[in-house]
Amino acid sequence: MKRCLQLVVSGLALAVSGQVAHAACDVDKAGDDLTPSEVTAVYDCLKADLHDGYRQGDKRWIPAEYVTSYRSWTPASAFPAAPGFHGARFLMTYVNEIGANTYLEYKEENVVVPAGTVIAKESFAVDDQGKVQPGPLFIMEKVAAGRSPQTDDWFYMAVAPNGSPMAMDVISACSECHQQNFGAQGGLGYPVPEARITR
């Protein structure tokens, strides 16, 4: 089941393959071998460029305010963590105020997510040679009950590192994976336990 999103996001990588790797942020070991402090150092190196890149250009069907303001939301990650989904990228998670209390409980069952919750996950990859590559900004929005029953009332969006909205089949790319793996959690995928910020 975990492979569903890994495979789809691997395909999405083709949409951003034209992005130039950030050589100044490269490290001397594989991403799997990085400690939390080393991952944080990579993120600190990329942080400004990630946000600047996501904000470039017209967002079309994606609400632009989500992309410009997500860093003012509540962080749910103490450091970028790689949970095994999203192509094994490192993810830094932010939750808007509507959903922050629910999300930061990290409940594993009977989760009721309030409509209006928006979650943004910045991403980047570090390959086996230590090369760093910016990844998409993944966004999910909980909409009113019954508005999108096929996706359990979640809208899924992604912005490439160059700011372009990414066209994708949200059913197979996002919803199926979230419902199969996180259905009892209301569709919420959490950072790994050691990275979680609580209130």
C-alpha positions as CSV (number, residue, x, y, z in Angstrom):
1,M,0.0,0.0,0.0
2,K,2.8,2.4,0.8
3,R,4.1,1.9,-2.8
4,C,0.9,3.6,-4.2
5,L,2.1,7.2,-3.4
6,Q,5.7,6.4,-3.9
7,L,5.1,5.2,-7.4
8,V,2.9,8.1,-8.3
9,V,5.2,10.7,-6.8
10,S,8.1,9.1,-8.7
11,G,6.2,9.9,-11.8
12,L,5.5,13.4,-10.6
13,A,9.3,13.9,-10.3
14,L,9.4,14.0,-14.1
15,A,7.4,17.2,-14.0
16,V,10.1,18.9,-11.9
17,S,13.2,17.1,-13.3
18,G,14.2,20.4,-15.0
19,Q,14.9,21.9,-11.6
20,V,18.6,22.4,-10.8
21,A,19.8,20.6,-7.8
22,H,21.1,22.9,-5.0
23,A,24.8,22.0,-5.0
24,A,25.5,24.4,-2.1
25,C,23.2,22.3,0.1
26,D,24.7,18.9,-0.9
27,V,26.0,16.7,1.9
28,D,28.6,13.9,2.1
29,K,26.3,11.0,2.8
30,A,23.1,9.4,1.6
31,G,19.8,10.9,2.7
32,D,18.9,7.7,4.6
33,D,22.0,8.2,6.8
34,L,21.4,11.8,7.8
35,T,20.7,12.6,11.5
36,P,17.9,15.0,12.4
37,S,20.4,17.9,12.9
38,E,21.9,17.2,9.5
39,V,18.5,17.1,7.8
40,T,17.7,20.4,9.6
41,A,20.9,21.9,8.2
42,V,20.0,20.9,4.7
43,Y,16.5,22.4,5.2
44,D,18.0,25.6,6.5
45,C,20.1,25.9,3.4
46,L,17.1,25.3,1.1
47,K,14.5,27.1,3.1
48,A,14.4,30.5,1.4
49,D,14.7,29.1,-2.1
50,L,11.9,26.6,-1.5
51,H,9.5,29.2,-0.4
52,D,10.6,31.7,-3.1
53,G,10.2,29.0,-5.8
54,Y,6.8,27.8,-4.7
55,R,5.5,31.4,-4.9
56,Q,6.6,32.1,-8.5
57,G,3.9,32.5,-11.2
58,D,0.2,31.9,-11.5
59,K,-1.3,29.3,-9.2
60,R,-4.4,28.8,-11.4
61,W,-6.7,26.3,-9.5
62,I,-4.6,26.4,-6.3
63,P,-5.5,29.2,-3.8
64,A,-2.5,31.5,-4.0
65,E,-2.8,32.4,-0.3
66,Y,-2.1,28.8,0.7
67,V,1.2,29.0,-1.0
68,T,2.2,32.5,0.2
69,S,1.0,32.1,3.8
70,Y,1.6,28.4,4.9
71,R,4.8,29.3,6.8
72,S,2.7,31.5,9.1
73,W,0.7,28.4,10.1
74,T,1.4,26.0,13.0
75,P,4.4,23.8,12.3
76,A,3.9,20.1,13.0
77,S,7.5,19.0,12.4
78,A,10.5,19.9,14.6
79,F,12.6,18.9,11.6
80,P,12.0,17.6,8.1
81,A,11.2,13.9,8.3
82,A,11.0,11.1,5.7
83,P,8.0,8.9,6.6
84,G,8.3,6.7,3.5
85,F,5.6,8.3,1.4
86,H,5.8,11.2,-1.1
87,G,8.7,9.4,-2.9
88,A,10.7,9.1,0.4
89,R,11.2,12.8,0.4
90,F,11.9,14.8,3.6
91,L,8.8,16.7,4.6
92,M,8.3,19.8,6.7
93,T,4.6,20.0,7.7
94,Y,2.5,23.1,8.5
95,V,-1.2,23.2,9.5
96,N,-3.6,26.2,9.4
97,E,-5.3,27.3,12.6
98,I,-8.6,25.6,11.8
99,G,-7.0,22.2,11.8
100,A,-4.0,22.6,14.1
101,N,-5.6,21.3,17.3
102,T,-6.9,18.2,15.7
103,Y,-3.8,17.5,13.7
104,L,-1.4,18.0,16.6
105,E,-3.2,15.4,18.7
106,Y,-1.9,12.7,16.3
107,K,-4.8,10.5,17.0
108,E,-4.8,7.1,15.2
109,E,-8.5,6.5,15.1
110,N,-11.9,8.2,15.1
111,V,-10.4,11.4,13.9
112,V,-12.9,14.1,12.8
113,V,-11.2,16.7,10.8
114,P,-12.9,20.1,10.7
115,A,-13.8,21.5,7.3
116,G,-11.4,24.3,6.4
117,T,-8.3,22.4,7.6
118,V,-5.4,23.0,5.2
119,I,-2.1,21.1,5.5
120,A,1.1,22.1,3.6
121,K,4.1,19.9,3.3
122,E,7.4,21.2,1.8
123,S,9.6,18.6,0.4
124,F,13.1,17.8,-0.7
125,A,15.2,14.8,-1.5
126,V,18.7,13.8,-0.7
127,D,20.0,10.9,-3.0
128,D,22.5,8.2,-2.2
129,Q,25.4,10.5,-3.3
130,G,24.2,13.3,-1.0
131,K,22.8,15.5,-3.8
132,V,19.9,17.7,-2.7
133,Q,16.9,18.2,-4.9
134,P,14.0,20.6,-4.0
135,G,10.6,18.8,-4.2
136,P,7.0,19.9,-4.6
137,L,4.8,21.7,-2.0
138,F,2.0,19.2,-1.2
139,I,-1.3,20.7,0.0
140,M,-4.5,19.1,1.2
141,E,-7.7,20.9,2.1
142,K,-10.7,19.4,4.0
143,V,-13.9,20.7,2.4
144,A,-17.5,20.7,3.5
145,A,-19.1,17.2,4.0
146,G,-20.4,15.8,0.7
147,R,-18.5,18.2,-1.6
148,S,-16.0,15.5,-2.7
149,P,-17.2,12.1,-1.5
150,Q,-14.9,10.2,-3.8
151,T,-11.9,11.7,-1.9
152,D,-13.5,11.7,1.6
153,D,-14.0,15.5,1.2
154,W,-10.3,16.3,0.7
155,F,-8.9,18.4,-2.1
156,Y,-5.3,17.6,-3.0
157,M,-2.9,19.9,-4.7
158,A,0.8,20.2,-5.5
159,V,3.1,23.0,-6.6
160,A,6.4,22.3,-8.3
161,P,9.6,23.9,-7.1
162,N,9.4,26.4,-9.9
163,G,5.9,27.5,-8.7
164,S,3.9,25.7,-11.4
165,P,0.7,23.9,-10.3
166,M,1.1,20.2,-10.9
167,A,-1.7,18.4,-12.8
168,M,-2.3,14.9,-11.5
169,D,-5.0,12.3,-10.9
170,V,-5.8,13.1,-7.3
171,I,-7.7,9.9,-6.9
172,S,-4.9,7.5,-7.7
173,A,-2.1,9.9,-6.8
174,C,-3.4,11.1,-3.4
175,S,-6.8,10.0,-2.2
176,E,-6.4,6.2,-2.5
177,C,-3.2,6.3,-0.6
178,H,-4.5,8.5,2.1
179,Q,-7.7,6.5,2.5
180,Q,-5.9,3.1,2.5
181,N,-3.1,4.1,4.9
182,F,-4.7,6.8,7.0
183,G,-8.4,6.3,6.7
184,A,-8.9,5.8,10.5
185,Q,-6.9,9.0,11.0
186,G,-9.4,11.0,8.9
187,G,-6.9,10.9,6.0
188,L,-4.2,12.6,8.0
189,G,-0.6,11.4,7.5
190,Y,1.6,12.5,10.4
191,P,5.3,13.2,10.7
192,V,7.3,10.3,12.2
193,P,6.9,10.3,16.1
194,E,10.4,11.7,16.8
195,A,9.7,14.8,14.6
196,R,6.3,15.7,15.9
197,I,5.5,19.0,17.6
198,T,2.7,18.9,20.1
199,R,0.7,21.6,21.9
